[in-house]
Amino acid sequence: MLRTKFKKHQIILASSSPRRQQFFKDFDIDFSIKLKEIEENYPETLKFLEITDYLAKLKASAFDGELQTHELLITSDTLVWHNNKALGKPTDYDNAFAMLKSLSDSTHEVITSVCFKTTEKEDLINEITKVTFGVLTDQTIHYYLKNYKPFDKAGSYGIQDWIGLIGISKIEGSYTNVVGLPTEKVYQYLVNF
């Protein structure tokens, strides 16, 4: 369906995430991947959804002046929000352990913002999903970190990994959002583009 719609447009996915890339393959749509190195820093005054909106737009701004009229750039950012603070990707093993320990036996929110940019406009969509972990023992956390190395994931975990299977007791909202992309909303945006 989308393949026909985007015959005259080139979709550019600016994401190194293998999970996001797979979602776009699963959409059955032609796309290319272009990456830019950016520092994912944001003003400390930003909270919650403001952070992911800011970072998704920042990633898109790295392509300013480079987009052609037939191109649609897609960038995104995902973070975990817990105890009124953002948990991004861990800096190291100890940081990842501390994140997972804090998520144990509690509920957090996973927030993703997706930016769609052309030469004429820029749109944002967002998704918020609530995720509840049961009790994660130190042994469970160490096993997960050593065997699955989730150091490229917000909050130090992948819901699709072993820890998601054995540790998550409840999810409210989009599962794919927790994986890294709210696919239903992205697909609907593309259908209505």
N, CA and C of each residue as an Amber inpcrd file, in Angstrom:
protein
   579
   0.8240000  -1.2030000   0.0000000   0.0000000   0.0000000   0.0000000
   0.8630000   1.2600000   0.0000000   1.8080000   1.3520000   0.9320000
   2.6610000   2.5430000   0.9910000   3.6590000   2.5880000  -0.1600000
   4.0570000   1.4220000  -0.6510000   5.0320000   1.3790000  -1.7430000
   4.5140000   2.1730000  -2.9430000   3.2270000   2.0280000  -3.2590000
   2.6170000   2.7600000  -4.3720000   2.5200000   4.2440000  -4.0510000
   2.1230000   4.5550000  -2.8330000   1.9400000   5.9490000  -2.4280000
   3.2410000   6.7420000  -2.5120000   4.3610000   6.0980000  -2.2050000
   5.6340000   6.8140000  -2.1430000   6.5300000   6.5780000  -3.3590000
   5.9270000   6.3190000  -4.5160000   6.7250000   6.1440000  -5.7330000
   7.4780000   7.4180000  -6.1050000   6.8970000   8.5700000  -5.8030000
   7.5240000   9.8450000  -6.1850000   8.2910000  10.4840000  -5.0410000
   8.2910000   9.8510000  -3.8940000   9.0100000  10.3780000  -2.7370000
  10.0400000   9.3630000  -2.2520000  11.1210000   9.8640000  -1.7560000
  12.1430000   9.0130000  -1.1540000  12.0740000   9.1860000   0.3590000
  11.8360000   8.1020000   1.0670000  11.8280000   8.1480000   2.5260000
  13.2470000   7.9060000   3.0180000  13.6890000   8.7910000   3.8950000
  15.0050000   8.6600000   4.5240000  14.7850000   8.4340000   6.0120000
  15.2360000   7.3060000   6.4950000  15.1770000   7.0100000   7.9210000
  16.5420000   7.3340000   8.5150000  16.5720000   8.3000000   9.4090000
  17.8320000   8.6960000  10.0510000  17.9040000   8.0230000  11.4170000
  18.1530000   6.7220000  11.4040000  18.2280000   5.9540000  12.6460000
  19.1550000   4.7660000  12.4600000  20.0410000   4.5860000  13.4170000
  20.9250000   3.4160000  13.3950000  20.2950000   2.2320000  14.1200000
  19.1180000   2.4290000  14.6970000  18.4450000   1.3690000  15.4540000
  18.0080000   0.2330000  14.5320000  18.5250000  -0.9700000  14.7660000
  18.0790000  -2.0960000  13.9410000  16.5890000  -2.3920000  14.1170000
  16.0510000  -2.0680000  15.2700000  14.6270000  -2.3020000  15.5080000
  13.7770000  -1.3540000  14.6640000  14.1450000  -0.0770000  14.6190000
  13.3880000   0.8760000  13.7850000  13.5340000   0.5230000  12.3090000
  14.7280000   0.1470000  11.8970000  14.9410000  -0.2300000  10.4990000
  14.0740000  -1.4260000  10.1200000  13.9680000  -2.3890000  11.0250000
  13.1390000  -3.5670000  10.7470000  11.6640000  -3.1910000  10.6350000
  11.2070000  -2.2750000  11.4780000   9.8120000  -1.8350000  11.3760000
   9.5420000  -1.2440000   9.9920000  10.4720000  -0.4460000   9.4720000
  10.2600000   0.1470000   8.1500000  10.2920000  -0.9160000   7.0610000
  11.1290000  -1.9180000   7.2020000  11.1010000  -3.0420000   6.2550000
   9.7470000  -3.7400000   6.3220000   9.2440000  -3.9110000   7.5460000
   7.9540000  -4.5800000   7.7290000   6.7850000  -3.7570000   7.1820000
   6.9550000  -2.4420000   7.0570000   5.9330000  -1.5930000   6.4320000
   5.8220000  -1.8790000   4.9300000   6.7850000  -2.6280000   4.3880000
   6.8350000  -2.9250000   2.9540000   6.9150000  -1.6350000   2.1440000
   7.9130000  -0.8470000   2.4920000   8.1140000   0.4430000   1.8400000
   9.6000000   0.6130000   1.5350000   9.8880000   1.2550000   0.4240000
  11.2830000   1.5380000   0.0900000  11.7600000   2.7210000   0.9120000
  12.9430000   2.5950000   1.4800000  13.5300000   3.6870000   2.2480000
  15.0420000   3.5330000   2.2310000  15.6980000   4.6330000   2.5160000
  17.1530000   4.5920000   2.6600000  17.5010000   5.0380000   4.0730000
  18.6990000   4.7180000   4.4710000  19.1730000   5.0890000   5.8030000
  20.3100000   6.0860000   5.6360000  20.1870000   7.2150000   6.3080000
  21.2630000   8.2080000   6.3460000  21.4730000   8.5820000   7.8020000
  22.7070000   8.6100000   8.1990000  23.0230000   8.8890000   9.5980000
  23.8850000  10.1330000   9.7250000  23.6500000  10.8760000  10.7760000
  24.4620000  12.0440000  11.1330000  24.8260000  11.9050000  12.6000000
  26.0520000  12.2210000  12.9140000  26.4810000  12.2330000  14.3140000
  25.9960000  13.5250000  14.9610000  25.2290000  13.3860000  16.0290000
  24.8290000  14.5700000  16.7920000  24.9660000  14.2530000  18.2730000
  25.1910000  15.2830000  19.0400000  25.2210000  15.1230000  20.4910000
  23.7920000  15.2260000  20.9920000  23.3310000  14.1800000  21.6440000
  21.9440000  14.1440000  22.1060000  21.8090000  14.8240000  23.4640000
  22.1450000  16.0950000  23.4920000  22.0040000  16.8990000  24.7100000
  20.7590000  17.7610000  24.5870000  20.1640000  18.0630000  25.7200000
  18.9680000  18.8960000  25.7290000  19.0050000  19.8010000  26.9530000
  18.3220000  20.9370000  26.8920000  18.2790000  21.8450000  28.0430000
  17.6770000  21.1440000  29.2660000  18.2800000  21.3470000  30.4030000
  17.8230000  20.6930000  31.6390000  16.4240000  21.1230000  32.0570000
  15.9600000  22.2390000  31.5200000  14.6150000  22.7210000  31.8670000
  13.5140000  21.8890000  31.2040000  13.8700000  21.1200000  30.1760000
  12.8680000  20.3100000  29.4800000  12.4840000  19.0970000  30.3190000
  11.2290000  18.7270000  30.2250000  10.7040000  17.5780000  30.9570000
   9.8680000  16.7020000  30.0360000   9.8510000  15.4240000  30.3520000
   8.9210000  14.4690000  29.7800000   8.9390000  14.5170000  28.2500000
   7.7800000  14.7380000  27.6440000   7.6290000  14.7500000  26.1980000
   8.4440000  15.8540000  25.5230000   8.6980000  16.9280000  26.2220000
   9.4960000  18.0240000  25.6470000  10.8880000  17.5290000  25.2500000
  11.4240000  16.5800000  25.9920000  12.7770000  16.0780000  25.7190000
  12.8100000  15.3160000  24.4050000  11.9060000  14.3580000  24.2350000
  11.9230000  13.5630000  23.0060000  11.5380000  14.4050000  21.7930000
  10.6040000  15.3500000  21.9640000  10.2810000  16.2700000  20.8660000
  11.5300000  17.0440000  20.4480000  12.2210000  17.5880000  21.4220000
  13.4200000  18.3870000  21.1630000  14.4780000  17.5520000  20.4390000
  14.7300000  16.3410000  20.9360000  15.7890000  15.5140000  20.3490000
  15.4220000  14.9970000  18.9600000  14.1610000  14.6540000  18.7380000
  13.7470000  14.2180000  17.3980000  13.9180000  15.3590000  16.3940000
  13.5440000  16.5810000  16.8010000  13.7160000  17.7430000  15.9250000
  15.1950000  18.0910000  15.7430000  15.9820000  17.9390000  16.8020000
  17.4190000  18.1960000  16.7040000  18.0640000  17.2570000  15.6870000
  17.6890000  15.9960000  15.7350000  18.2230000  15.0200000  14.7770000
  17.8340000  15.3990000  13.3480000  16.6120000  15.8860000  13.1610000
  16.1690000  16.3090000  11.8290000  16.9120000  17.5560000  11.3650000
  17.2000000  18.4570000  12.2980000  17.8780000  19.7120000  11.9300000
  19.2870000  19.4730000  11.3940000  19.8640000  18.3270000  11.7010000
  21.1960000  18.0010000  11.1740000  21.1810000  17.8850000   9.6510000
  20.0070000  17.7400000   9.0670000  19.8680000  17.6060000   7.6140000
  19.4050000  18.9000000   6.9500000  19.3170000  19.9970000   7.7150000
  18.8850000  21.2730000   7.1470000  19.7410000  21.6340000   5.9350000
  19.0710000  22.0520000   4.8730000  19.7630000  22.4640000   3.6560000
  20.1640000  21.3150000   2.7520000  19.9650000  20.0800000   3.1850000
  20.3700000  18.9210000   2.3830000  19.1970000  18.1840000   1.7400000
  17.9960000  18.3750000   2.2650000  16.8460000  17.6380000   1.7360000
  16.4400000  18.1530000   0.3640000  16.0340000  17.2280000  -0.4890000
  15.4960000  17.5550000  -1.7990000  13.9650000  17.5800000  -1.6950000
  13.3070000  18.1970000  -2.6660000  11.8530000  18.3650000  -2.5940000
  11.0960000  17.0380000  -2.5820000  11.6830000  15.9870000  -3.0890000
  11.0020000  14.6870000  -3.1460000  11.3430000  13.7890000  -1.9490000
  12.0260000  14.3180000  -0.9460000  12.4760000  13.4960000   0.1780000
  11.6760000  13.7690000   1.4530000  11.4120000  12.7050000   2.1790000
  10.7750000  12.7760000   3.4940000  11.7480000  12.1620000   4.5000000
  12.2190000  12.9930000   5.4070000  13.1550000  12.5640000   6.4430000
  12.3740000  12.1730000   7.6920000  12.7550000  11.0580000   8.2990000
  12.1060000  10.6020000   9.5320000  13.1790000  10.3730000  10.5920000
  13.0260000  11.0760000  11.7200000  13.9200000  10.9040000  12.8630000
  13.0620000  10.6010000  14.0870000  13.6820000  10.0530000  15.1080000
  12.9130000   9.7630000  16.3210000  13.8180000   9.7050000  17.5370000
  13.1830000   9.7800000  18.6830000  13.9020000   9.6310000  19.9430000
  12.9790000   8.9680000  20.9540000  13.5520000   8.0590000  21.7210000
  12.8080000   7.3390000  22.7520000  13.5370000   7.4730000  24.0740000
  12.7750000   7.6840000  25.1300000  13.3780000   7.6540000  26.4660000
  12.4090000   7.0400000  27.4540000  12.9730000   6.6660000  28.5800000
  12.1850000   6.1430000  29.6900000  12.0590000   7.2580000  30.7140000
  10.8430000   7.4920000  31.2030000  10.5840000   8.5190000  32.2160000
  10.1820000   7.8050000  33.5050000  10.9830000   8.0160000  34.5500000
  10.7340000   7.3050000  35.8060000  11.1230000   8.1890000  36.9830000
  10.2510000   8.2490000  37.9690000  10.4930000   9.0790000  39.1560000
  10.8310000  10.5180000  38.7850000  10.0720000  11.0400000  37.8180000
  10.2010000  12.4240000  37.3680000  11.5650000  12.7610000  36.7720000
  12.2080000  11.7600000  36.1490000  13.4520000  12.0480000  35.4360000
  13.5960000  11.1280000  34.2320000  14.3980000  11.5860000  33.2850000
  14.6220000  10.8480000  32.0480000  15.7240000   9.8180000  32.2250000
  15.4620000   8.6220000  31.7100000  16.4800000   7.5850000  31.6360000
  16.7320000   7.3210000  30.1580000  17.8570000   7.7670000  29.6790000
  18.2140000   7.5300000  28.2890000  18.9940000   6.2380000  28.1730000
  19.9400000   6.2100000  27.2430000  20.8160000   5.0460000  27.1020000
  21.8380000   5.0740000  28.2340000  22.1820000   3.9220000  28.7750000
  23.1330000   3.9020000  29.8910000  24.5360000   4.2970000  29.4420000
  25.2850000   4.8860000  30.3660000  26.6630000   5.2870000  30.0630000
  27.6390000   4.1360000  30.2300000  27.3010000   3.1750000  31.0920000
  28.1690000   2.0180000  31.3250000  27.3790000   0.9380000  32.0660000
  28.0500000  -0.1410000  32.4100000  27.4070000  -1.2770000  33.0730000
  26.7650000  -0.8640000  34.3930000  27.5100000  -0.1320000  35.2130000
  26.9900000   0.2700000  36.5230000  25.7590000   1.1610000  36.3920000
  25.7900000   2.0650000  35.4130000  24.6440000   2.9290000  35.1710000
  23.4360000   2.1070000  34.7150000  23.6700000   1.1300000  33.8450000
  22.5900000   0.2540000  33.3810000  22.0010000  -0.5340000  34.5480000
  22.8760000  -1.0380000  35.4230000  22.4030000  -1.7850000  36.5920000
  21.5210000  -0.8960000  37.4720000  21.9830000   0.3260000  37.7190000
  21.2250000   1.2590000  38.5680000  19.8620000   1.5800000  37.9490000
  19.8290000   1.7550000  36.6280000  18.5510000   2.0300000  35.9610000
  17.5740000   0.8810000  36.1680000  18.0290000  -0.3360000  35.8940000
  17.1380000  -1.4890000  36.0210000  16.7060000  -1.7140000  37.4670000
  17.6120000  -1.4660000  38.3900000  17.2750000  -1.5970000  39.8120000
  16.1540000  -0.6090000  40.1700000  16.2470000   0.6120000  39.6240000
  15.2200000   1.6210000  39.9200000  13.8810000   1.2770000  39.2650000
  13.9160000   0.5700000  38.1360000  12.6810000   0.2000000  37.4360000
  11.9950000  -1.0160000  38.0580000  12.7360000  -1.7710000  38.8640000
  12.2040000  -2.9750000  39.4910000  10.9950000  -2.6600000  40.3730000
   9.9590000  -3.4730000  40.2300000   8.7600000  -3.3730000  41.0630000
   8.1110000  -1.9880000  40.9960000   8.0860000  -1.4130000  39.7950000
   7.4770000  -0.0910000  39.6310000   7.0200000   0.1090000  38.1860000
   6.2950000   1.2000000  37.9900000   5.7900000   1.5580000  36.6640000
   6.5410000   2.7760000  36.1500000   6.8780000   2.7470000  34.8710000
   7.5260000   3.8870000  34.2240000   6.8310000   4.1340000  32.8860000
   7.1950000   5.2210000  32.2480000   6.6270000   5.5520000  30.9490000
   7.7220000   5.5590000  29.8960000   7.3910000   5.0280000  28.7390000
   8.2890000   5.0650000  27.5890000   7.6940000   6.0680000  26.6130000
   8.5030000   7.0520000  26.2530000   8.0510000   8.1500000  25.4010000
   8.8550000   8.1290000  24.1080000   8.1650000   8.1870000  22.9880000
   8.8340000   8.3070000  21.6960000   8.2330000   9.4860000  20.9490000
   9.1010000  10.2860000  20.3620000   8.6830000  11.3430000  19.4450000
   9.2810000  11.0300000  18.0830000   8.4870000  11.2230000  17.0460000
   8.9270000  10.9900000  15.6750000   8.7390000  12.2860000  14.9050000
   9.7960000  12.7070000  14.2200000   9.7640000  13.9330000  13.4200000
   9.7570000  13.5600000  11.9390000   8.8340000  14.1500000  11.1990000
   8.7300000  13.9810000   9.7520000   9.0680000  15.3290000   9.1310000
  10.0850000  15.3530000   8.2840000  10.5330000  16.6380000   7.7420000
  10.6980000  16.5620000   6.2260000  10.1660000  17.5950000   5.5610000
  10.3860000  17.7860000   4.1280000  10.9840000  19.1780000   3.9540000
  11.1690000  19.5870000   2.7200000  11.6670000  20.9440000   2.4800000
  10.6140000  21.9910000   2.8390000   9.3430000  21.5770000   2.9460000
   8.2630000  22.5220000   3.2000000   7.6720000  22.4880000   4.5990000
   7.7950000  21.3600000   5.2950000   7.1520000  21.2870000   6.6090000
   7.8610000  20.3060000   7.5310000   7.4970000  20.4200000   8.8020000
   8.0300000  19.5270000   9.8270000   6.8850000  19.1900000  10.7850000
   6.6160000  17.9030000  10.9570000   5.5500000  17.4490000  11.8500000
   6.1250000  16.5250000  12.9130000   5.4780000  16.5190000  14.0650000
   5.8580000  15.6280000  15.1650000   4.6640000  14.7870000  15.5850000
   4.9330000  13.5270000  15.8930000   3.9360000  12.6970000  16.5650000
   4.6130000  12.1030000  17.7960000   3.8020000  11.7260000  18.7720000
   4.3400000  11.1700000  20.0150000   3.5030000   9.9900000  20.4550000
   4.1090000   9.1930000  21.2980000   3.3990000   8.0830000  21.9340000
   3.9680000   7.8910000  23.3300000   3.0860000   7.5980000  24.2750000
   3.4940000   7.3200000  25.6530000   2.9020000   5.9750000  26.0470000
   3.7440000   5.0850000  26.5380000   3.3210000   3.7580000  26.9710000
   3.7500000   3.5480000  28.4140000   2.8510000   3.0220000  29.2290000
   3.1910000   2.7060000  30.6230000   3.6210000   1.2450000  30.7120000
   4.7540000   1.0180000  31.3750000   5.3120000  -0.3260000  31.5260000
   5.5710000  -0.5800000  33.0070000   5.1500000  -1.7410000  33.4850000
   5.3700000  -2.1160000  34.8800000   6.2520000  -3.3530000  34.9500000
   7.3380000  -3.2390000  35.6930000   8.1980000  -4.3880000  35.9760000
   7.7890000  -4.9960000  37.3050000   7.8760000  -6.3180000  37.3960000
   7.8010000  -6.9910000  38.6800000   9.1460000  -6.8060000  39.3750000
   9.3710000  -7.5460000  40.4300000  10.6380000  -7.4570000  41.1630000
  11.7540000  -8.0730000  40.3180000  12.8180000  -7.3040000  40.1070000
  14.0120000  -7.7870000  39.4120000  15.1180000  -7.9540000  40.4500000
  15.5590000  -9.1690000  40.6640000  16.6330000  -9.3960000  41.6340000
  17.9590000  -8.9280000  41.0500000  18.9360000  -8.6990000  41.9080000
  20.2730000  -8.3280000  41.4410000  20.8110000  -9.3920000  40.4950000
  20.5800000 -10.6570000  40.8200000  21.0560000 -11.7610000  39.9860000
  20.4210000 -11.7000000  38.5910000  19.1290000 -11.4160000  38.5380000
  18.4220000 -11.2980000  37.2620000  18.9880000 -10.1470000  36.4370000
  19.2100000  -9.0150000  37.0810000  19.7370000  -7.8420000  36.3690000
  21.1380000  -8.1260000  35.8410000  22.0080000  -8.6960000  36.6670000
  23.3710000  -9.0200000  36.2140000  23.3390000 -10.0090000  35.0470000
  22.5020000 -11.0250000  35.1460000  22.3890000 -12.0120000  34.0650000
  21.9850000 -11.3170000  32.7600000  20.9800000 -10.4630000  32.8490000
  20.4980000  -9.7670000  31.6590000  21.5790000  -8.8720000  31.0580000
  22.2170000  -8.0720000  31.8760000  23.2340000  -7.1520000  31.3640000
  24.4050000  -7.8970000  30.7350000  24.8350000  -8.9780000  31.3520000
  25.9900000  -9.7320000  30.8350000  25.6580000 -10.4900000  29.5550000
  24.4450000 -10.9820000  29.4500000  24.0910000 -11.8190000  28.3040000
  23.4010000 -11.0870000  27.1600000  22.7630000  -9.9640000  27.4410000
  22.0100000  -9.2520000  26.4040000  22.5750000  -7.8770000  26.0690000
  23.4260000  -7.3340000  26.9230000  24.1360000  -6.0780000  26.6720000
  23.2350000  -4.9810000  26.0720000  22.2390000  -4.5350000  26.8200000
  21.2750000  -3.5660000  26.2940000  21.7470000  -2.1160000  26.4170000
  22.9990000  -1.8780000  26.1090000  23.5940000  -0.5660000  26.3640000
  23.2370000   0.4720000  25.3050000  22.5220000   0.0460000  24.2610000
  22.0660000   0.9830000  23.2280000  20.5740000   1.2730000  23.3600000
  20.0020000   0.9180000  24.5140000  18.5600000   1.0470000  24.6810000
  18.2100000   1.9910000  25.8300000  17.2220000   2.8330000  25.5900000
  16.7360000   3.7310000  26.6410000  16.2510000   2.9080000  27.8280000
  16.6490000   3.3130000  29.0120000  16.2410000   2.5970000  30.2180000
  16.9880000   1.3100000  30.4620000  17.9230000   0.9840000  29.5930000
  18.7860000  -0.2070000  29.7260000  18.0530000  -1.5240000  29.5230000
  16.9530000  -1.5050000  28.7640000  16.3020000  -2.7820000  28.4830000
  15.5820000  -2.7370000  27.1480000  15.4120000  -3.9220000  26.5910000
  14.5820000  -4.1020000  25.4140000  13.3950000  -4.9630000  25.7930000
  12.2010000  -4.4680000  25.5830000  10.9990000  -5.2170000  25.9600000
  10.9250000  -6.5480000  25.2190000  11.5290000  -6.5990000  24.0310000
  11.5060000  -7.8130000  23.2280000  12.5660000  -8.8160000  23.6780000
  13.4320000  -8.4240000  24.6030000  14.4920000  -9.2910000  25.1240000
  13.9640000 -10.1940000  26.2390000  14.8370000 -11.0410000  26.7250000
  14.5500000 -11.9670000  27.8230000  13.9350000 -11.2590000  29.0200000
  14.4770000 -10.0980000  29.3830000  13.9720000  -9.4000000  30.5730000
  12.5250000  -8.9540000  30.3960000  12.1440000  -8.6390000  29.1670000
  10.7500000  -8.2970000  28.9070000   9.8320000  -9.4910000  29.0870000
  10.3140000 -10.6510000  28.6860000   9.5190000 -11.8750000  28.8230000
   9.3200000 -12.2880000  30.2710000  10.3700000 -12.1280000  31.0840000
  10.2960000 -12.6340000  32.4560000  10.0340000 -11.5530000  33.4990000
  10.1880000 -10.2800000  33.1180000  10.1250000  -9.2270000  34.1220000
   8.9710000  -8.2610000  34.0400000   8.3720000  -8.1110000  32.8630000
   7.3120000  -7.1160000  32.7070000   5.9660000  -7.7390000  33.0510000
   5.2990000  -7.1170000  34.0090000   4.0200000  -7.6570000  34.4640000
   2.8200000  -6.9720000  33.8160000   3.0280000  -5.7620000  33.2640000
   1.8930000  -5.0270000  32.6990000   2.3980000  -3.9930000  31.7020000
   1.6200000  -3.8050000  30.6450000   1.9160000  -2.7560000  29.6690000
   0.5960000  -2.1010000  29.2740000   0.5900000  -0.7670000  29.2400000
  -0.5880000  -0.0050000  28.8330000  -0.1890000   0.8900000  27.6720000
  -0.6790000   0.5460000  26.4780000  -0.3500000   1.3490000  25.3120000
   0.3760000   0.5310000  24.2640000   1.0760000   1.2190000  23.4000000
   1.7230000   0.6140000  22.2440000   2.9760000  -0.1820000  22.6220000
   2.9490000  -1.4720000  22.3170000   4.1210000  -2.3260000  22.5280000
   5.2840000  -1.8670000  21.6470000   4.9910000  -1.5750000  20.3630000
   6.0820000  -1.2050000  19.4540000   6.7290000   0.1160000  19.8470000
   5.9820000   0.9610000  20.5390000   6.5690000   2.1920000  21.0550000
   7.7030000   1.8780000  22.0220000   7.5080000   0.8670000  22.8570000
   8.5370000   0.4860000  23.8240000   9.7430000  -0.1150000  23.0990000
   9.4980000  -0.7810000  21.9850000  10.5960000  -1.3100000  21.1710000
  11.3720000  -0.1600000  20.5270000  10.6920000   0.9670000  20.2530000
  11.3950000   2.1240000  19.7170000  10.6740000   2.9330000  18.6600000
   9.4700000   2.5030000  18.2580000   8.7390000   3.2520000  17.2380000
   7.2450000   2.9500000  17.3630000   6.4140000   3.9820000  17.5300000
   4.9660000   3.7460000  17.5890000   4.4360000   3.4800000  16.1800000
   4.5230000   2.2300000  15.7540000   4.3020000   1.8850000  14.3490000
   2.9150000   2.2560000  13.8380000   1.8930000   2.0950000  14.6490000
   0.5400000   2.4070000  14.1840000   0.4290000   3.8890000  13.8400000
   0.9590000   4.7490000  14.6990000   0.8900000   6.1950000  14.4400000
   1.7690000   6.5950000  13.2580000   2.9410000   5.9950000  13.1500000
   3.8360000   6.3090000  12.0280000   3.1830000   5.8770000  10.7180000
   2.6330000   4.6840000  10.6950000   1.9850000   4.1810000   9.4890000
   0.8180000   5.0790000   9.0800000  -0.0100000   5.4760000  10.0430000
  -1.1460000   6.3480000   9.7300000  -0.6790000   7.7040000   9.1970000
   0.4140000   8.2250000   9.7580000   0.9520000   9.4820000   9.2440000
   1.3470000   9.3020000   7.7750000   2.0490000   8.2180000   7.4800000
   2.5040000   7.9780000   6.1080000   1.3250000   7.7620000   5.1610000
   0.3030000   7.0640000   5.5990000  -0.8950000   6.8550000   4.7750000
  -1.5360000   8.1960000   4.4290000  -1.5390000   9.1200000   5.3900000
  -2.1860000  10.4250000   5.1950000  -1.2460000  11.5070000   4.6800000
  -0.0210000  11.1680000   4.3710000   0.9880000  12.1400000   3.9330000
   0.5680000  12.7890000   2.6240000
